[in-house]
Amino acid sequence: MFANAAPRPNPVRAEPVEAPAPPLAGLRVLDFSELLPGPFMTQSLVELGATVLKVERPPHGDNTRQLSVGLFNAVNRGKLSVVANLKDVADVAKVRELIVQADVLVEAYRPGVMARLGLGWSDVRELNPRLVYLSLTGFGQTGPNAQVPGHDINYVAASGVAAISGDADGPPGAGIGLPVADLVGATYALAAINAALLQRERSGRGQHLDVSITDCMAHWMNPRLAVFHHNHVTDAHEQRRMALSRAAYGVFRCADGRYLSIAALEDHFWKSLVRVFGLAPFDAPAYEHHAARHAKAHAINARIDEAVSALTLDEALRLCSDADIPAMPVVVPAELPDSAHVRTRKLMHATPAGTLVRFPVRLDGMAAAPTEAPTLGGSRWSLDPHREDVNESVNESSTR
């Protein structure tokens, strides 16, 4: 199509292209949160390029420093740390000076605590109208449970998730081996902050974000709630069976003691599974469609378990792979760094807290993930990472 185009001029040496800055470079965050949900979220902000200053309470700082050193080191890498006594007038005044400079403030105290300290949303919005102020709590700023203490399992229970967890034929369970509610709340908080920052670019105003971990877990319930409604299933036990008991979907033990996950939900995957493993009497035409298999899920899975148990993991996986059946070995945590997937994706990196996973989405300008958590009170009292002057007054007054 370029046959009649004019000849190209001789190429000119291009000027070097400046490397892009990290996505959130220049974003200044004051982080009052402790334990897991808030720090996990602000850890993600750090990896995206933000400057995060932890404001920690004397004398020990974030409680996780004592409760779980490994956890603290995992979710506070690359942050700055100062110590401030928020019941000391002088310290609060210095904190308010930092709030004027901040883009984002993150707190996770019970509702009303920051207000009693003179640092609530209504107190600081006049100081900095562009501030995005996020409160991350178990049950939110309002409602009957606002002042109720809680941890991950309580939010899983309150959101309806525990009722459909555990064993299909047993009582409600505690869920998976991760603090899923805490991490869900952190993920929604990350999304909300970035949406509020974009909105601020249009409106010029910040806002208060009330993030309830229970609300976030309840949002995850929507797919299940719609299925229960469509099928007119209201009994809690039947709902749990519907959520947890699915034919040709589960983890199966192999002859060598290792485990293989199989997920042959769709009809075409099921046909391949039957062809590869036999699975009589469920190879009959009556089971070609998902609805018929669902009614016999327990028996079908027991038959798959029998077939897989006669094979090593490598043998069973090869059969599934050759037939294009969704299957994957169960990788134990110690094996993650050597997983072909993890290595190829360059997901993990060495830190003093162990070999950890980086932020899973790569954006232009992202630097290598930070490795070390801050020492308590070991940073300059500033949200400007390039500032040279050090204001020691807060750390001094915090020791009184």
C-alpha positions as CSV (number, residue, x, y, z in Angstrom):
1,M,0.0,0.0,0.0
2,F,3.0,2.3,0.3
3,A,4.2,1.9,-3.4
4,N,3.6,5.5,-4.3
5,A,4.8,7.0,-1.0
6,A,7.6,9.5,-1.0
7,P,11.1,8.1,-0.2
8,R,11.8,8.1,3.5
9,P,14.5,10.6,4.8
10,N,17.6,9.2,6.3
11,P,16.8,8.1,9.8
12,V,17.8,10.6,12.5
13,R,19.2,9.4,15.7
14,A,16.4,9.6,18.2
15,E,16.9,11.3,21.5
16,P,16.9,8.8,24.4
17,V,13.4,8.2,25.7
18,E,13.2,9.0,29.3
19,A,12.1,6.0,31.4
20,P,8.5,6.3,32.6
21,A,7.9,7.1,36.2
22,P,6.1,4.5,38.4
23,P,2.3,4.7,38.1
24,L,1.8,6.3,41.5
25,A,5.1,8.3,41.7
26,G,4.6,11.4,43.7
27,L,1.6,10.1,45.6
28,R,2.0,10.8,49.3
29,V,0.3,8.5,51.8
30,L,-0.1,8.7,55.6
31,D,-0.7,5.2,57.0
32,F,-2.1,4.9,60.5
33,S,-3.2,1.2,59.9
34,E,-1.8,-1.8,61.7
35,L,-2.0,-5.6,61.4
36,L,-3.0,-6.9,57.9
37,P,-5.7,-5.3,55.8
38,G,-4.5,-1.7,55.8
39,P,-0.8,-2.5,55.6
40,F,-1.4,-5.0,52.8
41,M,-3.2,-2.3,50.8
42,T,-0.6,0.3,51.4
43,Q,2.2,-2.2,50.5
44,S,0.6,-2.4,47.1
45,L,0.6,1.4,46.9
46,V,4.4,1.3,47.6
47,E,5.0,-1.2,44.8
48,L,3.0,1.0,42.5
49,G,5.4,3.9,43.3
50,A,3.7,5.8,46.2
51,T,5.6,7.2,49.2
52,V,4.0,5.7,52.3
53,L,4.8,7.0,55.8
54,K,3.6,4.8,58.7
55,V,2.6,6.8,61.7
56,E,3.1,4.4,64.6
57,R,2.1,4.5,68.3
58,P,4.7,4.5,71.0
59,P,6.3,2.5,72.5
60,H,6.2,-0.6,70.2
61,G,4.6,0.7,67.0
62,D,2.4,-1.5,64.8
63,N,1.2,-4.4,67.0
64,T,2.3,-6.8,64.3
65,R,5.9,-6.0,65.1
66,Q,5.4,-8.1,68.2
67,L,2.5,-10.4,67.2
68,S,4.1,-11.7,63.9
69,V,7.4,-10.4,62.8
70,G,7.2,-12.3,59.5
71,L,3.8,-10.8,58.7
72,F,5.0,-7.3,59.5
73,N,8.0,-7.6,57.3
74,A,5.9,-9.0,54.4
75,V,3.4,-6.1,54.3
76,N,5.5,-3.1,55.2
77,R,8.4,-3.3,52.8
78,G,9.6,0.0,51.4
79,K,7.6,2.2,53.8
80,L,8.8,4.9,56.0
81,S,8.1,5.0,59.8
82,V,7.8,7.7,62.4
83,V,6.5,7.4,66.0
84,A,3.7,9.8,67.2
85,N,1.7,9.9,70.4
86,L,-1.7,10.8,69.1
87,K,-2.8,11.8,72.6
88,D,-0.1,14.4,72.8
89,V,-1.1,17.9,71.5
90,A,2.2,18.7,70.0
91,D,2.4,15.4,68.2
92,V,-1.1,15.8,66.8
93,A,-0.2,19.3,65.6
94,K,2.8,17.8,63.7
95,V,0.6,15.1,62.2
96,R,-1.8,17.8,61.0
97,E,1.0,19.5,59.2
98,L,1.7,16.3,57.4
99,I,-1.9,15.9,56.5
100,V,-1.7,19.2,54.6
101,Q,0.9,17.6,52.4
102,A,-0.7,14.2,51.9
103,D,-2.8,12.9,49.0
104,V,-4.1,9.9,50.9
105,L,-4.7,9.1,54.6
106,V,-5.4,5.5,55.7
107,E,-6.7,4.6,59.1
108,A,-8.3,1.5,60.6
109,Y,-9.3,2.4,64.1
110,R,-12.8,1.8,65.4
111,P,-15.2,4.5,64.2
112,G,-14.9,7.7,66.2
113,V,-11.3,7.2,67.5
114,M,-9.7,9.5,64.9
115,A,-12.3,12.1,65.6
116,R,-11.6,12.0,69.3
117,L,-8.0,12.6,68.5
118,G,-8.8,15.6,66.4
119,L,-7.9,13.8,63.2
120,G,-11.3,12.7,61.9
121,W,-12.5,13.4,58.4
122,S,-14.5,16.4,59.5
123,D,-11.4,17.8,61.3
124,V,-9.0,17.5,58.4
125,R,-11.0,18.1,55.3
126,E,-10.7,21.9,55.9
127,L,-6.9,21.4,56.2
128,N,-6.7,19.6,52.9
129,P,-9.8,19.6,50.7
130,R,-8.0,17.3,48.2
131,L,-7.3,14.6,50.7
132,V,-8.6,11.1,50.1
133,Y,-9.3,9.8,53.6
134,L,-9.9,6.1,53.8
135,S,-11.3,4.3,56.9
136,L,-10.9,0.5,56.7
137,T,-12.9,-1.3,59.4
138,G,-14.6,-4.6,59.9
139,F,-18.2,-3.4,59.8
140,G,-18.0,0.2,58.5
141,Q,-18.6,3.6,60.1
142,T,-22.3,3.1,60.6
143,G,-24.7,0.2,61.5
144,P,-25.3,-1.9,64.5
145,N,-21.9,-3.6,64.5
146,A,-19.8,-0.4,63.9
147,Q,-18.3,-0.6,67.4
148,V,-18.0,-4.4,67.6
149,P,-14.5,-5.8,67.5
150,G,-13.7,-8.4,64.9
151,H,-11.2,-10.4,62.9
152,D,-11.2,-12.2,59.6
153,I,-13.5,-15.1,60.6
154,N,-16.1,-12.7,62.0
155,Y,-16.4,-10.9,58.7
156,V,-16.6,-14.2,56.8
157,A,-19.4,-15.2,59.1
158,A,-21.3,-11.8,59.0
159,S,-21.2,-11.7,55.2
160,G,-22.8,-15.1,54.7
161,V,-19.6,-16.7,53.3
162,A,-19.0,-19.0,56.3
163,A,-22.5,-20.5,55.8
164,I,-21.5,-21.8,52.4
165,S,-18.0,-22.8,53.3
166,G,-16.6,-25.9,55.0
167,D,-17.8,-29.4,53.9
168,A,-20.8,-29.8,51.6
169,D,-22.4,-32.3,54.1
170,G,-21.0,-30.7,57.3
171,P,-21.4,-27.6,59.4
172,P,-20.3,-24.1,58.2
173,G,-16.5,-23.8,57.9
174,A,-13.8,-21.2,58.5
175,G,-12.9,-21.0,54.8
176,I,-9.5,-21.4,53.1
177,G,-6.1,-21.2,54.6
178,L,-5.8,-17.4,54.0
179,P,-7.4,-14.5,55.8
180,V,-9.6,-14.0,52.8
181,A,-11.8,-11.2,54.2
182,D,-8.8,-9.1,55.3
183,L,-7.3,-9.4,51.9
184,V,-10.6,-8.8,50.1
185,G,-11.1,-5.6,52.1
186,A,-7.5,-4.5,51.3
187,T,-8.1,-5.1,47.6
188,Y,-11.4,-3.1,47.5
189,A,-9.6,-0.3,49.5
190,L,-6.9,-0.2,46.8
191,A,-9.5,0.1,44.0
192,A,-11.5,2.7,45.9
193,I,-8.4,4.9,46.6
194,N,-7.4,4.9,42.9
195,A,-10.9,5.6,41.8
196,A,-11.2,8.5,44.3
197,L,-7.8,9.9,43.1
198,L,-9.1,9.9,39.5
199,Q,-12.3,11.5,40.6
200,R,-10.3,14.1,42.4
201,E,-8.6,15.0,39.1
202,R,-12.0,15.9,37.7
203,S,-13.6,17.5,40.8
204,G,-10.7,19.0,42.6
205,R,-12.0,17.5,45.8
206,G,-11.0,14.6,48.0
207,Q,-13.5,12.5,50.0
208,H,-14.0,10.1,52.9
209,L,-14.1,6.4,51.8
210,D,-15.9,4.1,54.3
211,V,-14.6,0.6,53.5
212,S,-16.2,-2.2,55.5
213,I,-14.5,-5.6,55.1
214,T,-17.8,-7.3,55.7
215,D,-19.4,-5.3,52.9
216,C,-16.6,-6.3,50.6
217,M,-17.1,-10.0,51.4
218,A,-20.8,-9.6,50.9
219,H,-20.2,-8.1,47.5
220,W,-18.4,-11.4,46.6
221,M,-21.6,-13.2,47.5
222,N,-23.5,-11.8,44.5
223,P,-22.9,-14.7,42.1
224,R,-24.0,-17.2,44.7
225,L,-27.0,-15.2,45.7
226,A,-28.2,-15.0,42.1
227,V,-27.8,-18.8,41.6
228,F,-29.7,-19.5,44.8
229,H,-32.5,-17.2,43.7
230,H,-32.7,-18.6,40.3
231,N,-33.0,-22.2,41.6
232,H,-35.3,-21.2,44.5
233,V,-32.9,-22.7,47.1
234,T,-33.4,-21.1,50.5
235,D,-32.2,-23.8,52.9
236,A,-28.7,-23.1,54.2
237,H,-27.6,-26.7,54.0
238,E,-28.8,-27.0,50.4
239,Q,-27.1,-23.8,49.6
240,R,-23.8,-25.1,51.0
241,R,-24.2,-28.3,49.0
242,M,-24.9,-26.3,45.9
243,A,-21.9,-24.1,46.4
244,L,-19.4,-26.9,47.4
245,S,-20.5,-30.1,45.7
246,R,-19.8,-30.0,42.0
247,A,-19.2,-33.0,39.7
248,A,-15.7,-33.5,38.3
249,Y,-14.5,-30.5,40.2
250,G,-12.2,-31.0,43.1
251,V,-8.8,-32.2,44.4
252,F,-7.9,-35.8,44.1
253,R,-5.1,-37.9,45.7
254,C,-2.7,-39.7,43.4
255,A,-0.9,-43.0,44.0
256,D,2.3,-41.2,45.0
257,G,0.5,-39.2,47.7
258,R,0.5,-36.0,45.7
259,Y,-2.7,-34.2,44.7
260,L,-4.2,-33.1,41.4
261,S,-7.0,-30.5,40.9
262,I,-9.5,-31.3,38.1
263,A,-12.2,-28.9,36.9
264,A,-14.2,-30.6,34.1
265,L,-17.4,-28.6,34.6
266,E,-18.4,-28.0,31.0
267,D,-19.9,-30.8,28.9
268,H,-17.0,-30.9,26.4
269,F,-14.4,-31.2,29.2
270,W,-16.5,-33.9,30.9
271,K,-16.6,-36.0,27.7
272,S,-12.9,-35.8,27.5
273,L,-12.5,-36.8,31.1
274,V,-14.8,-39.8,30.6
275,R,-12.9,-40.8,27.5
276,V,-9.6,-40.7,29.3
277,F,-10.5,-42.2,32.7
278,G,-13.5,-44.4,31.8
279,L,-15.6,-43.5,34.9
280,A,-18.2,-46.2,34.3
281,P,-21.2,-46.1,35.0
282,F,-21.1,-42.3,34.6
283,D,-19.9,-42.6,30.9
284,A,-23.6,-43.2,29.9
285,P,-25.4,-40.6,27.7
286,A,-27.6,-39.7,30.7
287,Y,-24.6,-37.8,32.2
288,E,-23.6,-35.8,29.2
289,H,-25.2,-32.7,30.5
290,H,-24.2,-30.7,33.6
291,A,-27.5,-30.7,35.3
292,A,-27.6,-34.5,35.5
293,R,-24.1,-34.7,36.7
294,H,-24.7,-32.1,39.5
295,A,-27.3,-34.4,41.1
296,K,-24.7,-37.2,41.3
297,A,-21.7,-35.0,42.2
298,H,-20.7,-37.0,45.3
299,A,-20.7,-40.3,43.5
300,I,-19.0,-39.0,40.4
301,N,-16.2,-37.4,42.4
302,A,-15.7,-40.7,44.3
303,R,-15.4,-42.5,41.0
304,I,-12.8,-39.9,39.7
305,D,-11.0,-40.3,43.0
306,E,-10.8,-44.1,42.5
307,A,-9.4,-43.6,38.9
308,V,-6.9,-41.0,39.8
309,S,-5.7,-42.9,42.9
310,A,-4.3,-45.7,40.6
311,L,-2.0,-43.2,38.9
312,T,1.0,-41.1,39.9
313,L,0.5,-37.3,39.7
314,D,2.7,-37.2,36.5
315,E,0.7,-39.9,34.9
316,A,-2.7,-38.4,35.7
317,L,-1.6,-34.9,34.8
318,R,-0.3,-36.1,31.4
319,L,-3.6,-37.8,30.6
320,C,-5.5,-34.6,31.4
321,S,-3.0,-32.3,29.6
322,D,-3.1,-34.5,26.4
323,A,-6.9,-34.4,26.4
324,D,-7.0,-30.6,27.1
325,I,-8.8,-31.1,30.5
326,P,-8.4,-28.3,33.1
327,A,-6.0,-29.9,35.7
328,M,-3.2,-28.6,37.8
329,P,-1.0,-30.1,40.6
330,V,-1.5,-28.8,44.1
331,V,1.6,-26.8,44.7
332,V,2.6,-26.6,48.4
333,P,4.0,-23.2,49.5
334,A,7.6,-24.4,49.7
335,E,7.4,-25.4,46.1
336,L,6.2,-22.0,44.8
337,P,9.6,-20.4,44.1
338,D,10.5,-23.4,41.9
339,S,7.2,-23.5,40.1
340,A,7.6,-23.2,36.3
341,H,4.7,-20.7,36.2
342,V,6.2,-18.5,39.0
343,R,9.7,-18.6,37.4
344,T,8.5,-17.8,34.0
345,R,6.3,-15.0,35.2
346,K,9.1,-13.7,37.5
347,L,6.7,-13.4,40.3
348,M,8.9,-13.9,43.3
349,H,11.9,-12.2,44.7
350,A,14.2,-12.6,47.7
351,T,13.6,-10.4,50.8
352,P,14.7,-10.5,54.4
353,A,11.1,-11.7,55.1
354,G,11.6,-14.7,52.7
355,T,10.9,-15.2,49.0
356,L,7.8,-13.2,48.4
357,V,5.5,-12.5,45.4
358,R,5.6,-9.0,43.8
359,F,2.5,-7.0,42.9
360,P,1.0,-9.3,40.3
361,V,0.3,-6.8,37.5
362,R,3.2,-5.0,35.8
363,L,2.8,-1.4,34.8
364,D,5.2,0.9,32.9
365,G,7.8,2.3,35.2
366,M,7.4,-0.1,38.1
367,A,10.7,-0.6,39.9
368,A,11.8,-3.8,41.6
369,A,9.7,-4.6,44.5
370,P,11.0,-3.3,47.9
371,T,12.6,-5.8,50.2
372,E,12.9,-4.4,53.7
373,A,10.4,-3.1,56.3
374,P,11.3,0.0,58.2
375,T,12.7,0.2,61.6
376,L,10.4,1.8,64.1
377,G,10.7,5.6,64.0
378,G,13.7,5.4,61.7
379,S,12.6,7.8,59.0
380,R,12.5,11.5,58.4
381,W,9.4,13.3,59.5
382,S,8.4,14.2,56.0
383,L,6.3,13.0,53.1
384,D,8.9,14.3,50.7
385,P,11.4,11.4,50.1
386,H,14.0,13.9,48.8
387,R,13.7,16.3,51.8
388,E,17.0,16.7,53.7
389,D,15.9,18.5,56.8
390,V,14.8,16.3,59.7
391,N,12.2,17.4,62.2
392,E,12.8,15.3,65.3
393,S,10.3,17.0,67.6
394,V,7.6,14.4,67.1
395,N,9.8,11.4,67.9
396,E,11.2,13.3,70.9
397,S,7.8,14.2,72.3
398,S,6.5,10.7,71.7
399,T,9.0,9.2,74.2
400,R,7.7,11.4,77.0
